[in-house]
């Protein structure tokens, strides 16, 4: 079998958070305190994604002085613009912005500010779809997105709207080649921190290397469990994880392949089963892997596209 990306890519995995806030916008702690919190919690990198809006003076946190040989930061922000289908401001995570990224232009929409940020070199993620009550039309509007935020710890613990898979799964089935990232969206006012993160595969901890891997989809997301490898040969699939109670492969229809047990660390499937069943009317062009531990914490792979494997 062939080991898939990101597991087959050179380098190692670096643990990081792309979405958090300090008192430069609406967080409780000073920037240095937030950075120290993630460093002390065992992260390799993080980003202060302050609310880039006039209410806070359009801040982009300069965290370069907090970098060291074994910990780094990305420069970015949470972009805002009118307006989603339910009349909310857009929330768009942009990682890798220049510090002099210009303020919103007159009449700029969410789609336009996201496109401008991508042109400036940023990794673009659609933030907390459930919290924002985003529709499919909203998702389609951000054509410059690299990814969707599929888990947001702050939204999960504060109002039970931390999930984003409902939007991403449908967008994938429409053919949108997006990836999936988990975050905290921490403000340090509630237990909103250290609950969701990304493991990014890169050859170094250099911010540019991390950004390149994020854009290329060389990462997976987690709340705790680890995915050690995913192999596919034809429709045969093998998965290795840290000890979990469920390993499942799901796709763009109701089919799935599941192995359950106590502290299992591997599963093998014949994925032709995902194309069988009287309810199924259309084959899915993609699959993804989820590992779930005894506490219900999850790790998620990025989507795997059949045509890219061929």
Long-range contacts (C-beta under 8 A, 24 or more apart in sequence): 1-231, 1-232, 1-233, 1-236, 1-238, 2-231, 2-232, 2-233, 3-229, 3-230, 3-231, 4-230, 4-231, 4-232, 4-304, 4-309, 5-201, 5-216, 5-217, 5-218, 6-200, 6-201, 6-213, 6-217, 6-218, 6-219, 6-220, 6-302, 7-201, 7-227, 7-228, 7-229, 7-230, 9-201, 9-213, 9-218, 10-203, 11-201, 11-202, 11-203, 11-204, 11-209, 11-213, 12-201, 12-202, 12-203, 13-199, 13-200, 13-201, 13-219, 14-44, 14-45, 14-199, 14-200, 14-201, 14-202, 14-205, 14-210, 15-42, 15-43, 15-44, 15-45, 15-197, 15-198, 15-199, 16-43, 16-44, 16-45, 16-46, 16-47, 16-74, 16-197, 16-198, 16-200, 16-210, 17-43, 17-45, 17-46, 17-47, 17-183, 17-184, 17-186, 17-196, 17-197, 17-198, 18-46, 18-47, 18-49, 18-74, 18-76, 18-93, 18-95, 18-123, 18-125, 18-181, 18-183, 18-198, 19-47, 19-49, 19-78, 19-93, 19-125, 19-127, 19-149, 19-152, 19-183, 19-184, 19-185, 19-186, 20-46, 20-47, 20-48, 20-49, 20-183, 20-184, 20-185, 20-186, 20-187, 20-193, 21-48, 21-49, 21-50, 21-51, 21-78, 21-185, 21-186, 21-187, 22-48, 22-50, 22-61, 24-48, 24-50, 24-56, 24-59, 24-61, 25-50, 25-51, 25-56, 25-59, 25-78, 26-51, 26-56, 26-187, 27-186, 27-187, 27-188, 27-189, 28-187, 28-188, 28-189, 29-188, 31-61, 31-63, 31-66, 32-66, 34-186, 34-188, 35-63, 35-66, 35-73, 37-188, 37-193, 38-194, 39-71, 41-193, 41-194, 43-71, 43-197, 44-70, 44-71, 44-72, 44-205, 45-71, 45-72, 45-73, 45-74, 45-200, 45-205, 45-207, 45-210, 46-73, 46-74, 47-73, 47-74, 47-75, 47-76, 47-95, 48-73, 48-76, 49-76, 49-77, 49-78, 49-93, 49-94, 49-95, 50-77, 50-78, 51-77, 51-78, 51-80, 52-77, 52-78, 52-79, 52-80, 52-94, 52-101, 52-103, 52-104, 53-80, 53-89, 53-104, 54-103, 54-104, 58-103, 58-104, 60-97, 60-99, 60-101, 62-99, 70-205, 71-205, 72-205, 72-206, 72-207, 72-210, 73-207, 74-207, 74-210, 74-211, 75-99, 75-207, 76-122, 77-101, 78-127, 79-110, 79-113, 79-114, 79-117, 80-104, 80-110, 80-113, 81-108, 81-109, 81-110, 81-112, 81-113, 82-109, 82-110, 83-109, 83-110, 84-110, 84-132, 84-133, 84-134, 84-135, 84-138, 85-133, 85-134, 85-135, 85-137, 85-138, 86-132, 86-133, 86-135, 88-132, 88-133, 90-114, 90-132, 90-142, 91-127, 91-128, 91-132, 92-117, 92-124, 92-125, 92-126, 92-127, 92-142, 92-145, 93-124, 93-125, 93-126, 93-127, 93-149, 93-183, 94-122, 94-123, 94-124, 94-125, 95-122, 95-123, 95-125, 95-211, 95-214, 96-121, 96-122, 96-123, 96-207, 96-211, 97-121, 97-122, 109-141, 110-141, 110-142, 111-141, 111-142, 111-143, 111-144, 114-142, 114-144, 114-145, 115-143, 115-144, 117-144, 118-144, 118-146, 121-211, 123-147, 123-211, 123-214, 123-215, 125-149, 125-181, 126-164, 126-167, 127-152, 127-185, 128-152, 128-155, 128-161, 128-162, 128-164, 128-185, 129-163, 129-164, 129-166, 129-167, 129-168, 130-155, 130-161, 130-162, 130-163, 130-164, 130-166, 130-167, 131-155, 131-159, 131-161, 131-162, 134-167, 136-167, 136-170, 136-171, 139-167, 139-168, 139-170, 139-171, 139-176, 140-171, 140-174, 140-176, 145-178, 146-178, 146-179, 146-214, 146-215, 147-178, 147-179, 147-180, 147-181, 147-214, 148-178, 148-179, 148-180, 148-181, 149-181, 149-182, 149-183, 150-180, 150-181, 150-182, 150-221, 150-300, 151-182, 151-183, 151-195, 151-196, 151-221, 151-223, 151-298, 151-300, 152-182, 152-183, 152-184, 152-185, 152-196, 153-182, 153-183, 153-184, 153-185, 153-186, 153-192, 153-193, 153-194, 153-195, 153-196, 154-184, 154-185, 154-186, 154-187, 154-190, 154-192, 155-185, 156-195, 156-196, 157-190, 157-191, 157-192, 157-195, 158-190, 158-192, 162-196, 169-252, 172-252, 172-285, 172-286, 172-303, 173-252, 173-284, 173-285, 173-286, 175-285, 177-303, 177-305, 178-303, 179-217, 179-219, 179-302, 179-303, 180-221, 180-288, 180-300, 180-302, 180-303, 181-214, 181-219, 181-221, 182-221, 182-222, 182-223, 182-300, 195-223, 196-221, 196-222, 196-223, 197-221, 197-222, 198-222, 199-226, 217-302, 219-302, 220-299, 220-300, 220-301, 220-302, 221-299, 221-300, 222-297, 222-298, 222-299, 222-300, 223-297, 223-298, 223-299, 224-293, 224-295, 224-297, 224-298, 224-299, 225-291, 225-292, 225-293, 225-297, 225-298, 225-299, 226-291, 226-299, 227-289, 227-291, 227-299, 227-301, 230-289, 230-301, 230-304, 232-271, 232-304, 232-309, 235-270, 235-271, 235-272, 236-268, 236-269, 236-270, 236-271, 237-268, 237-269, 237-270, 237-271, 238-266, 238-267, 238-268, 238-269, 239-266, 239-267, 239-268, 239-269, 239-289, 239-291, 240-265, 240-266, 241-265, 241-266, 241-291, 241-299, 242-291, 242-293, 242-299, 243-293, 244-291, 244-292, 244-293, 244-294, 244-299, 245-292, 245-293, 245-294, 246-290, 246-291, 246-292, 247-289, 247-290, 247-291, 247-292, 248-289, 248-290, 248-291, 248-292, 249-274, 249-287, 249-288, 249-289, 249-290, 250-287, 250-288, 250-290, 251-284, 251-286, 251-287, 251-288, 252-282, 252-284, 252-285, 252-286, 253-279, 253-280, 253-281, 253-282, 253-283, 253-284, 254-279, 254-280, 255-280, 255-284, 262-294, 263-294
